[in-house]
Amino acid sequence: MNKLILIPSVILVLASCVPAKKYQELLERSEQCDTELTAMKEKYLSHEAENKELNAKVDQLERSIASLTKDTTMMGNNLRQLKAKYDKLVAVNESLETNYDKLRLSGAKETAVLSAELEAKQLELQQREDELMKLEQALSAREKKLEEQERKLAELNEKLEAQERATALLKERVSNALRAFENKGLTVEERNGKIYVSLEAKLLFKSGSTAVEAEGKSALIELAKVLETESDLEIVVEGHTDTDPLKSSTHPANNWELSVLRSTSVIDIMLNNSKMNPANLMAAGRSEFHPVDPNDKAKNRRIEIIISPDLDALFQLIKE
């Protein structure tokens, strides 16, 4: 946010020595950068939060499946026990019916006792049958729920694996396109599902300049040709400087402004030499505050292009 406050201040200071047209262009560019940066940061942070929500949902589904599996096993054991009791009651009932037939003529008192016992056993048997039916229905419902949970988890895992494969394939394409620049201050890495293309400042800019050199421009054009065929991406171009203070009476006036203007210069080259969608790009400046090596200023002076997949389809699956 500091860079957004400083840019208008610097422009006002320089207004007296810069033509009105140039001043107006700088002012409009500053306002545009501010608007785009704010919008893309909000979207970037939103997707970071949604990504965490996605991982939490996966964990929750896995725990739910484990619990359902345990419950299903327990209910299966209860079902087998009830069936055993049911078979035993059927045998007892058959035996009572046989004895009843034999002793029916032995006397009214004995008959009444046997009849009462038989009626009680039949009532108990009916209750057991009702319990068994309810348990079978509950078990069937649990099995259906478990199958549905497993289906959703499998579908989600399939989407995640497809996204990982697509990211790995894109990284390979990017690496192949930039292979000629690997030993010239350019690296390509995949971290946390994102692709990081890091270009040291020596490949792109002269000291204190925001104009991209010819060799750096070639690398950016090659990268843009790969990315222009990818529609579901979010691309953040971050400018980084070292800790050396920048003293200038003209633009850029400080490291914050230098880091932002360098990132916008990179974006301009990529857009002007490809069919990339500008809506997928965000320019950001981090000044000197995110070094990769505190002991090597040259490595800290860099441009990082962070390529992230669009996870909207996965989040929609979770919502459904």
N, C-alpha and C positions, 0 to 999 in steps of 0.2 A: 504494500500500500504506500510505503514511503516514496517509491519511484513515481507513483501517480501524483503525489503532492509536489515533488520536486520539478517535474517536467513543466507544468504550467508556470512555476516560479521562474525557471530558467528562461522560458520563452518570453516572459514579461520583461526580464532584465535585458534580453537581447533585442527586444522589439525596436529599440532606438537605432540599432546598427544593422538590422536585417530588413530587407524590403517587405512591404506590407503583404504582398502576395505570398512570399516565403513564410512569413510569420503565420498567416492564416492557414497555410498548408500544414505547418508544424502543429498548430493548435488543433486542427481537425484530426490529424493523425494521432495526437495524444489522446483526444477524447475517444476516438475509435478504438485505440489499444485498451483504454480503460474499460470501455463497455464490453469488448470481446473477452478481455481477461476475466472480468467479473463473472460473465455468463458461463464461460468455459470452466472456470474454477468451481462454480456451483455444480455444474454437471459432473465434473471430475470427482468432487467430494461425494456427490450423490451416488455415483456408480461405485465408489470405494465402499460406501456404507451398504449398498445393495449386495456387493460381493461378499461382505461379511455376513449379511443376512442369509445369502445363499448357502454358505458353508454351515451356518447354524442350523438351517432347515435340513440339510443333509444329515448332520449329526442327530437331529431330533428324529428323523425318519428311521435311521439305523437303530436308535434306542427303542423306538416304538415297535419295530419289527422284532427285536430281541425279546421285548416284553410279551408281545403277542405269541411268539413261538413258545415261550415258557408257559404262558397260560394255556395254549392249545395242547401242549404235552400233558399238563396237569388234568385238563378236562378229558383228554383221551384216557388217562388212567382211571379217572372217576367213572367214565362210561363203561370201561371193561369191568370194574368192580360191581357196578349196578347190574350189568348183564349177568354176571355170575350169581348175584343174589336173586335176580329174576328167575334164572334157570332152576335155582335151588327151591324157590317158592313154587314154581310150576310142579316140580317133582313131589314136594310135600302135599300140594293140593291134590295131585293125582292119587297119592297114597291115602289121603283122607277120604276122597270120594270112594275109593275101593273099600276101605274099612266101613264107611257109612253104609254102603250097600250090604255088607256082610252082617252088620249089627243093627240094621234098620228094624228088624223084627224082634230084637232082644229086649226091647222095652221102651216105653215112651220117654222115661227119664234119660236113658242113655242116648236115645235118638235126639232129644232136645239139646243135650250137651254137644253132641257131634255136629248138629246143625248150626249151633251158635259158633262153634270153632271154625266150621267150614265157611260160614258167612264172614267171620272176622278175617280169615286168611284170604278170602276172595277180595274183601275190601282193601286189605294190605297190598294184595297183588295188583289191584287196579291203581292204587296210589303209586306203587313202584313203576307201573307202566306209564303213568302220567309224568312222573319224575324223569323217567328214561326218555320220553318223547321231548320234554322241555330241554333236557341236556343235549339231546341230539340236535335240536333246533339251534340252541346257543352255540354248540360246537360248529355247526354249519355256517352260522353267521360269522363266527370268529375266523374260520378258514377263508371265507370270502373277503373279510376285511384284511386278513394277512396277505392274501393273493393280490389285492388291490394296492396295498402298501408296497409290496415287492415289485409290482409292475411300475408304480410311480418312481420308485428308487432306481429301478433298472433303466427307465426312460431318462431320468435325470443324469445318471452316470454315463449313459450313452451320449447325451448332449455334452457333458463335460469332457468326455474323451474325444469327441469330435472337435470341440473347441481347442483342446490341447494339441490334437493332430494338426489342425489348421494353423495354430500359432507356430508350431515347430516347422511346418512347411514354409510359412511366410519368412521365418528367421533364416531358413536355408536359402530361400530366394534372395533375401536381402544380402546375406553373406556372400553369395555367389556374385551378385551385381557389384559389390564393393570390394571384392577380393584384391583388386589392383591397388587399393589404398590401405591395406591392412598394416603395412609397415611404415606408414606415413602419418601416424597419429590417429588412426580410426579403428574402433573396436565395435563388435556386435555381440550382445549378450542377451540371454533370456532369463528373467528373474520374476518369480511370482506371477507367471502367466503373461508377462509383458516383455516386449522386445526393446532393448536399449541400444541405440546407435549413438556412440560418443565420438565426437570429432574434436581433436585438440585445436586450439586457436591458431597454432602455427600452420595448420592445413588450410585455414579459411581466411584469416585476417592478418594484416600488419598491425603492429603495436598501436593501440588506441583507436584503430579504424573500425568502421562498421561496413566497409565495402568488402565483399567476398572476392578472394583471389581466384584466378582462372582454374587452378587445380582443384580447389575446394568446390568451386561451382560445378565442375565435372562430376564430382562425387555426389553432390546434392541432386543433380539432374538424373543420374543413374538410380538413386534411391527413389526419386519422385516417379520415375517410369514404372518401378515395381509397385508402388503404393497406389497409383492411379487406377489400377484394376481392382482394388479392394474397397468395397463400399461400406462394410460394417466395421470401421475402425475409428478410434479416437486418437489423435496425434498431438502431443504437447511438445513444443520446441522450447527448451530452456536454455537461456544464456547464463554463463558462469564466468566470473573474473577471479583474479588473484587479489591479495590484500593490499597491493600497492595503490596508493591514492591516485586518482586521475584528476589532474589540475588543468583546466582548459577554460578559456573564455567563450568558446563556442561549443556546439553539440559534438559529441556527448560531454557533459560537464562533470560526471561522476560515474562510479562503477555501476550504480543502479541503472542509470540511463544507458550506459554502454551495454550492459547485459540485455536489456530489453530491445534496444535498436539492433543489436546483432541477431537476436532471435527473429525479429521481423524481417531483417534482410534475408535470412535463410528461407523464411516462408515465402517471401516475394519471388525468390529464384525458383523454388519448387512449384509454385502456382503458375508462374509465367512460362514454365517449360514442361508442363504436364496438364492432364485433365483432372487433377485432384479436386475434390469437393472442398471449397474453403470452409464450409460449415464443420468439417471434421478436424480442423486445425485450431490450435491455440498457441499464442506467443506468450512466453513468460520470461521474466528476468529474476535471477536469484542473487545477483551481485556476487560478493565474496563469501557468502555465509553457508555454502554447502560444498566445502572442499573435499576432494577424493584422496588427497595426500597432503597433509599439512607441511611436509618437508619438500614438496616439489611444486613450485608455483606454476610451472609450465603445464602440468597435468590438470591443475585447477582451472586454468584458462581454457574453456571448452564450450562446445554446444552439445547438449544431449537431446536427442529426438526419441521420445518415449511413445511407443506404439502399443495401444491397448485394444483388445477385442471389445466389440459391443455386446454386452451381456443381456440385452433386453429380452431376447427369446427365452433365456434361462429363467429370468425373473418372472416372465409371464407363465412359464410352466409351474413355478412354485405357487403363484397366486391361484392358478386353476386347481 
